[in-house]
Amino acid sequence: MTELIYLQPGEEMPEMSDDEPWLIVEASDDGRFFGTGWARTLTGEDVFFVSLPEDDVSLDAAVAAARNWADERAISTVWVQTTPA
């Protein structure tokens, strides 16, 4: 199960090592939420997550898409920033 960690306004996701997978959903000034992330497959290939426009329309949709991707890649944490930086 993927844990959601909600960041406080102005707080940033902690630094990750170069080989540690990460995933974040961030609020934008226009009311949308964008997800980005990185992981490595079992065969050593880099895979990237960039949210789709249909998932950017709400926090719930963005978090659901990010959580699905995280679950598929065994990423334990999704960081969530609910207010624009």
Backbone as a chain_set.jsonl record, in Angstrom:
{"seq": "MTELIYLQPGEEMPEMSDDEPWLIVEASDDGRFFGTGWARTLTGEDVFFVSLPEDDVSLDAAVAAARNWADERAISTVWVQTTPA", "coords": {"N": [[0.841, -1.182, 0.0], [0.536, 2.177, -0.824], [1.764, 5.029, 0.773], [0.422, 8.226, 1.459], [1.811, 11.359, 1.764], [1.164, 14.427, 2.91], [2.273, 17.597, 2.186], [3.139, 20.584, 3.928], [2.158, 24.026, 3.288], [4.604, 25.599, 1.343], [6.497, 23.726, 2.076], [8.808, 21.281, 0.893], [9.232, 18.259, -1.012], [11.369, 15.793, 0.371], [14.921, 15.531, -0.376], [15.955, 12.988, -2.591], [17.937, 10.048, -3.017], [19.931, 9.278, -5.927], [19.169, 6.791, -6.868], [16.769, 6.171, -5.728], [13.327, 5.676, -5.971], [10.749, 8.099, -6.72], [7.806, 10.134, -6.287], [5.544, 12.696, -6.877], [2.736, 14.852, -6.365], [1.724, 17.957, -7.357], [0.289, 21.121, -6.668], [-0.917, 23.649, -8.902], [-0.887, 27.129, -9.926], [-3.172, 27.561, -11.399], [-5.186, 25.961, -10.458], [-4.985, 23.302, -11.11], [-3.507, 19.969, -10.768], [-0.425, 18.479, -10.864], [1.298, 15.521, -11.555], [4.459, 13.999, -11.122], [7.211, 11.751, -11.517], [9.704, 9.171, -10.862], [11.129, 5.974, -11.45], [12.732, 2.737, -11.372], [12.755, -0.108, -13.436], [12.575, -3.715, -12.909], [14.396, -4.745, -14.649], [16.219, -2.766, -14.84], [15.665, -0.483, -16.309], [14.948, 3.001, -16.688], [11.929, 4.569, -15.74], [9.407, 6.974, -16.18], [6.987, 9.097, -14.669], [4.457, 11.141, -15.744], [1.762, 13.097, -15.275], [-1.461, 12.75, -16.837], [-3.48, 15.006, -18.826], [-6.246, 14.684, -18.226], [-6.155, 13.764, -15.651], [-5.21, 15.844, -14.207], [-7.114, 17.617, -13.382], [-8.274, 17.599, -10.854], [-7.509, 17.267, -7.35], [-8.12, 14.758, -6.249], [-8.281, 13.093, -8.56], [-5.682, 13.355, -9.571], [-4.12, 12.329, -7.453], [-5.113, 9.711, -7.343], [-4.266, 8.683, -9.857], [-1.484, 8.916, -9.545], [-1.091, 7.253, -7.312], [-1.876, 4.77, -8.388], [0.17, 4.368, -10.3], [2.359, 4.315, -8.588], [1.761, 2.047, -7.026], [1.98, 0.033, -8.964], [4.698, 0.035, -9.351], [5.864, -0.424, -6.955], [6.419, 1.771, -5.278], [6.745, 3.34, -2.271], [5.838, 5.755, -1.199], [3.872, 8.613, -1.894], [4.257, 11.924, -2.395], [2.433, 14.843, -1.62], [1.511, 18.012, -2.58], [-0.618, 20.418, -1.784], [-1.03, 23.109, -2.137], [-0.029, 25.774, -4.278], [3.456, 26.381, -4.908]], "CA": [[0.0, 0.0, 0.0], [1.296, 3.414, -0.961], [1.452, 6.049, 1.764], [0.343, 9.604, 0.99], [2.318, 12.333, 2.72], [0.76, 15.77, 2.513], [3.25, 18.614, 2.565], [2.617, 21.869, 4.377], [2.458, 25.092, 2.328], [6.009, 25.986, 1.309], [7.36, 22.575, 2.341], [9.156, 20.539, -0.311], [9.542, 16.844, -0.891], [12.78, 15.663, 0.737], [15.865, 15.081, -1.411], [16.058, 11.54, -2.737], [19.178, 9.615, -3.655], [19.771, 9.103, -7.371], [18.591, 5.493, -7.21], [15.543, 5.994, -4.957], [12.155, 6.139, -6.722], [10.0, 9.187, -6.107], [6.567, 10.512, -6.96], [4.923, 13.846, -6.22], [1.618, 15.561, -6.984], [1.882, 19.364, -6.963], [-0.741, 22.08, -7.077], [-0.458, 24.761, -9.737], [-1.621, 28.379, -9.704], [-4.439, 27.576, -12.135], [-6.137, 25.032, -9.862], [-4.75, 21.913, -11.514], [-2.55, 19.215, -9.966], [0.448, 17.764, -11.781], [2.097, 14.462, -10.962], [5.704, 13.605, -11.777], [7.946, 10.772, -10.735], [10.726, 8.347, -11.498], [11.419, 4.673, -10.839], [13.523, 1.841, -12.218], [12.135, -1.423, -13.57], [13.395, -4.83, -12.443], [15.468, -4.953, -15.623], [17.142, -1.64, -14.772], [15.283, 0.641, -17.174], [14.307, 4.142, -16.058], [10.561, 4.867, -16.162], [9.006, 8.27, -15.663], [5.56, 9.371, -14.563], [3.98, 12.508, -15.988], [0.308, 12.948, -15.248], [-2.225, 13.046, -18.05], [-4.349, 16.169, -18.631], [-7.522, 14.329, -17.59], [-5.909, 13.529, -14.225], [-4.74, 17.097, -13.611], [-8.252, 18.501, -13.119], [-8.626, 17.644, -9.435], [-6.558, 16.612, -6.455], [-8.478, 13.34, -6.141], [-7.905, 12.395, -9.789], [-4.219, 13.342, -9.665], [-3.607, 11.402, -6.442], [-5.477, 8.354, -7.762], [-3.366, 8.289, -10.948], [-0.148, 8.751, -8.973], [-1.107, 6.062, -6.451], [-1.889, 3.596, -9.277], [1.516, 4.208, -10.859], [3.226, 3.931, -7.47], [1.46, 0.661, -6.675], [2.525, -0.825, -10.022], [6.163, 0.058, -9.301], [6.262, -0.64, -5.56], [6.893, 3.009, -4.664], [6.06, 3.328, -0.982], [5.339, 7.067, -0.775], [3.531, 9.678, -2.83], [4.254, 13.233, -1.735], [1.326, 15.637, -2.161], [1.565, 19.44, -2.264], [-1.968, 20.859, -2.133], [-1.04, 24.544, -2.441], [1.075, 26.125, -5.177], [4.688, 26.836, -4.247]], "C": [[0.888, 1.248, 0.0], [0.823, 4.437, 0.067], [1.412, 7.417, 1.09], [0.87, 10.5, 2.096], [2.007, 13.718, 2.179], [1.753, 16.778, 3.067], [2.543, 19.89, 3.001], [2.916, 22.937, 3.309], [3.92, 25.535, 2.461], [6.98, 24.847, 1.586], [7.617, 21.816, 1.038], [9.373, 19.065, 0.001], [11.016, 16.711, -0.512], [13.637, 15.215, -0.447], [15.91, 13.557, -1.414], [17.409, 11.213, -3.356], [18.888, 9.324, -5.12], [19.14, 7.767, -7.755], [17.311, 5.188, -6.436], [14.343, 6.516, -5.747], [11.41, 7.234, -5.966], [8.772, 9.516, -6.94], [5.921, 11.643, -6.169], [3.759, 14.367, -7.059], [1.685, 16.984, -6.445], [0.756, 20.219, -7.511], [-0.126, 23.159, -7.955], [-1.341, 25.985, -9.464], [-2.989, 28.411, -10.394], [-5.441, 26.528, -11.632], [-5.977, 23.583, -10.283], [-3.681, 21.288, -10.617], [-1.745, 18.324, -10.901], [1.271, 16.73, -11.026], [3.334, 14.197, -11.799], [6.412, 12.593, -10.888], [8.935, 9.994, -11.561], [10.864, 7.039, -10.722], [12.286, 3.881, -11.813], [12.826, 0.49, -12.248], [13.083, -2.495, -13.026], [14.556, -5.114, -13.385], [16.428, -3.774, -15.697], [16.822, -0.459, -15.656], [14.636, 1.754, -16.352], [12.897, 4.302, -16.624], [10.144, 6.155, -15.462], [7.493, 8.375, -15.646], [5.336, 10.848, -14.818], [2.469, 12.378, -16.112], [-0.321, 13.347, -16.579], [-3.155, 14.237, -17.793], [-5.671, 15.839, -17.939], [-7.371, 14.034, -16.092], [-5.499, 14.794, -13.486], [-5.874, 17.987, -13.099], [-8.645, 18.59, -11.655], [-7.562, 16.925, -8.615], [-6.849, 15.118, -6.369], [-8.041, 12.547, -7.369], [-6.392, 12.28, -9.911], [-3.612, 12.35, -8.679], [-3.928, 9.958, -6.828], [-4.546, 7.851, -8.867], [-1.955, 8.039, -10.418], [-0.076, 7.489, -8.123], [-1.122, 4.786, -7.302], [-0.492, 3.326, -9.831], [2.478, 3.746, -9.775], [3.007, 2.469, -7.083], [2.041, -0.315, -7.691], [4.042, -0.948, -9.941], [6.724, -0.061, -7.892], [6.935, 0.595, -4.95], [6.077, 3.187, -3.388], [5.398, 4.648, -0.61], [5.012, 7.955, -1.968], [3.456, 10.963, -2.005], [3.199, 14.081, -2.409], [1.439, 17.072, -1.64], [0.23, 20.026, -2.716], [-2.089, 22.348, -2.415], [0.148, 24.867, -3.339], [2.279, 26.661, -4.393], [4.89, 28.312, -4.44]], "O": [[1.864, 1.334, 0.744], [-0.376, 4.679, 0.208], [2.26, 7.731, 0.254], [0.423, 10.409, 3.239], [2.514, 14.127, 1.135], [2.033, 16.805, 4.265], [1.472, 20.223, 2.493], [3.835, 22.763, 2.509], [4.4, 25.807, 3.561], [8.179, 24.996, 1.349], [6.736, 21.725, 0.183], [9.659, 18.687, 1.137], [11.842, 17.458, -1.035], [13.142, 14.601, -1.393], [15.904, 12.923, -0.359], [17.958, 12.003, -4.123], [17.734, 9.144, -5.507], [18.627, 7.629, -8.865], [16.818, 4.06, -6.482], [14.337, 7.678, -6.155], [11.437, 7.288, -4.737], [8.708, 9.219, -8.133], [5.77, 11.559, -4.95], [3.79, 14.329, -8.289], [1.701, 17.198, -5.233], [0.329, 20.065, -8.655], [1.033, 23.537, -7.779], [-2.401, 25.878, -8.849], [-3.86, 29.196, -10.018], [-6.432, 26.244, -12.305], [-6.751, 22.724, -9.859], [-3.038, 21.971, -9.819], [-2.306, 17.514, -11.639], [1.864, 17.027, -9.989], [3.273, 14.172, -13.028], [6.236, 12.581, -9.67], [9.004, 10.128, -12.783], [10.731, 7.009, -9.498], [12.534, 4.315, -12.938], [12.362, -0.002, -11.219], [14.244, -2.217, -12.723], [15.58, -5.658, -12.972], [17.347, -3.77, -16.516], [17.616, 0.476, -15.751], [13.868, 1.484, -15.429], [12.688, 4.186, -17.831], [10.486, 6.39, -14.303], [6.806, 7.814, -16.5], [5.954, 11.701, -14.18], [1.965, 11.636, -16.956], [0.214, 14.163, -17.329], [-3.573, 14.453, -16.656], [-6.164, 16.64, -17.145], [-8.356, 14.053, -15.354], [-5.449, 14.802, -12.256], [-5.618, 19.001, -12.451], [-9.285, 19.559, -11.249], [-6.817, 16.088, -9.126], [-5.928, 14.302, -6.41], [-7.492, 11.453, -7.239], [-5.875, 11.236, -10.306], [-2.692, 11.611, -9.03], [-3.09, 9.075, -6.652], [-4.087, 6.71, -8.815], [-1.308, 7.063, -10.798], [0.896, 6.738, -8.207], [-0.444, 3.817, -6.961], [-0.028, 2.186, -9.829], [3.32, 2.88, -10.017], [3.968, 1.739, -6.842], [2.539, -1.377, -7.316], [4.609, -1.934, -10.412], [7.911, 0.173, -7.662], [7.902, 0.474, -4.199], [4.847, 3.183, -3.431], [4.484, 4.662, 0.214], [5.779, 8.036, -2.928], [2.688, 11.064, -1.048], [3.07, 14.054, -3.633], [1.459, 17.314, -0.433], [-0.024, 20.119, -3.917], [-3.131, 22.807, -2.882], [1.222, 24.288, -3.173], [2.128, 27.306, -3.355], [5.874, 28.87, -3.954]]}, "num_chains": 1, "name": "protein.A"}
